[in-house]
Amino acid sequence: MLSGYGRRYHPEAEPAPREEGERLQSLARLRDQLVEIRAKLKKQLSEAFDETVITEFEELIATFNTRIKALESRITEAIGQAEDMARDNALMVSVPGVSKVTAFSLLAHLPELGLRSPKSIAALAGLAPFDNKSGKLNRRSQIQGGRARVRRALYMAALGAIRACERFRVFY
C-alpha cells in the first residue's frame, strides 16, 4: 500500500536527521527528565517532616539544580556549534516571553520549524484544531495529538509573553 502511494503521489523525501540536531534532542530530553525528577523531589520535600529527610531532599535538589545548569550550558554550546541553530536561537530569544529553555526546546523537539508551512507546524505541535465529526455526530473542533513537549514549551512562552509585553497582556 505504501509503495503504491509513493508511485502515485511522489512525496518529497524528508531530509536525513542531522547529527547536531539529534545530539541537541538527546540533551534536551535528558534535561527534561532531570527537571521532572527534581519536581518529584520538591513534592516529596513538601510532604517531609523529619529534619534528616528534609536535609537529604534539599541536598538532592541542590545537586539536581547544579546538574541541570551544567546541562543547559552544554546545550547552549551545542546550539552555538551549528550556525543555523545559533541564528534561530538568537531570533527566538529576541521575542518577548521566549526564554532560552523554550528556544532550545523548540530547536530540539521541532526541527521542522522554518522548513514547513505554519499549518503543518501547528499540527506537529498539536495546536491545530481538527474536526470531530462522525456520521450525524457533529462536535466542536478540538486540538489533539502532536508533540507534548513542544506544546508545553509554547504554553510557557505564552505565559511569559503575557507577563512581559503589554500587547500580549491586552490580547489575553
N, C-alpha and C positions, 0 to 999 in steps of 0.2 A: 504494500500500500504506500509506504514512504517513497520507494523508488518511482512508483507511478506519479506521485505528487511532484517529485523532483523533475521528472521528464516533462510533465505538463506545464508547470509554472516557473521553472528555472529560478528558484530563490537564490538570493545573493548569499555567498558563503560568509559566515561570521569570521572575523579576524581571530587568529590564534591568541590565547591569553599571553600577555607579556609577563616576563619574569618579575619585573618590578611591581606590577600590579598584584601578582599572586603573593609576593612577599609582603606587600602592604596589607593585603587582605588577611593573611595569617597573623600578622602583628596586631591588626585591629581586632580580630576575633579573640586573640589572647587577652588584649586589654579589656574587651567586653566581659570575658569570663572572670578576670580578676576583679573588675568592678562589681560584678554580680556576687562574687564570694564576699567582698568587703561589705556589701549591703546586707548580706545574711549575717555577717559577724556583728554589724551595728545593731541589727534587730535583736540578736541574742544578747548583746551588751545591755540593751534597754530593758531586757527581762531579767538580767542577773541581779543578785542581791548580795552575794558573798564577795568580800573585798579581794580575795585571791583570784576569783574568777573574773571579776571586773578588771583587775590589773592585767591578767592574761589576755583578755579580749582587747584591751586598749593597746597592748604591745603588738598583738597580731594586726590590728587595724593600722597602726603606725607602720608596720612592715609592709603591708599591702599598699599604703599610700606611697611609700618610697618606691616600691616596685612599679607601681602604675606610672609615677612621674618619670622613672627611668625608661620605661617602655614608650611613653609619649615622646621622649627625646629621640629614641631610636626611630620612631615613626616619622618624626619631623626630618631626621636625617635621610630616611628612605624617600620621602617626598622630595627633598632637596636634590637628590641624585638624579631624578628624572625631570628634565627641563619642562616638559608639558604639564606634568603633575604639579610642579612648583608654581607654574604660571596659573593653573586652575585654582590651586590652593590660595594664592595671593588674591585672586579675584573673588573667591567665595568669602574669605575672611573680611574683605572690604565691605561686605553687605551688613547692614545693621542687624544684630541678633545672631549672626552666624559665628560661632566660636571655632577655635582650632579643632576641637573634638568633632563638631558637626562636619567641618570641612574634610577632615581625614576619614570620617565615617562614610561620607558620600563618595569620596575618591576610591575608597577601598571596596565598598559594597555596591556601588553603582557605576562601574567603569564605562557603561554605555552613555553616561551623561555627556552631552555635546555631540554625540555621534548619531543619535536617533531623534525622532520627532518628539515634541512635547507630549503628545497624546500617548505614545508608546512608553515614554519615561514615567508618566503618571500611572500607567498600568503596571509597569515594573515595580513602582514604589507602593502599589496597592491603593492609590488615591483616585483612580478613575472610576466614576460610577458606572455600574453595569445594570442593565435591565433585569428585573426579577419577575419574569413572566413565564407562565406555563398554562397552555390551554386557555380557559376562561379566567384563570387567576392572573391578576394584574396588580402586583405590589409596587411600592416605590423603588426606584433605582437605589443601589447601595454600593459602597466601596467594599472590596473584599480581596483576599489573596495578597500577592505582592511580597516584597521583602520587608519583614517586620522591623529589622534594624534600621533600614533607611527611613521608614515611616516614623519611628521613634526619634531619630535624629532631626527630621524635618519638623516634628512637633515641638521639640525643644528649641529649634531655631525660631519657630513662630512665636513661642512664648518670650524668647529673648528679644525678638523684634518688637513685640507689643510693649515691652518694658523700655526698650532703648529708643524707639522712634515714635514721635507724636503722630505721624501719618498712619502708621500701623495701629496704634492705640485707638485712634478715632475710627478707623475702619472696623476694628474688633468690636 
